[in-house]
Amino acid sequence: MNLERGSIPLIVLVALSVPGAVTAQVGAASGSFRPYWHVLLAFAVAWILIAAWAYRIGRKVNRLTAELDSDSRLP
């Protein structure tokens, strides 16, 4: 999937701003998560931080791999 750099945070913010997307059961549990919105927000922030951390590690690994490949081609 080829997403632009700012599209993933935008998707997360839209999903969190829609109450139906947060509770996932609009009709059956319309108010059950209301007292726990801060917990849902904390989980969302934690997952965003974990995803950013994994993305940074992947970029560093790719950079190191490219550097090692270029060094191995030297005579």
ABEGO torsion letter per residue (X at the ends): XBBBAAAAAAAAAAAAABAAAAAGBAAABAAAAAAAAAAAAAAAAAAAAAAAAAAAAAAAAAAAAAAAAAAAABX
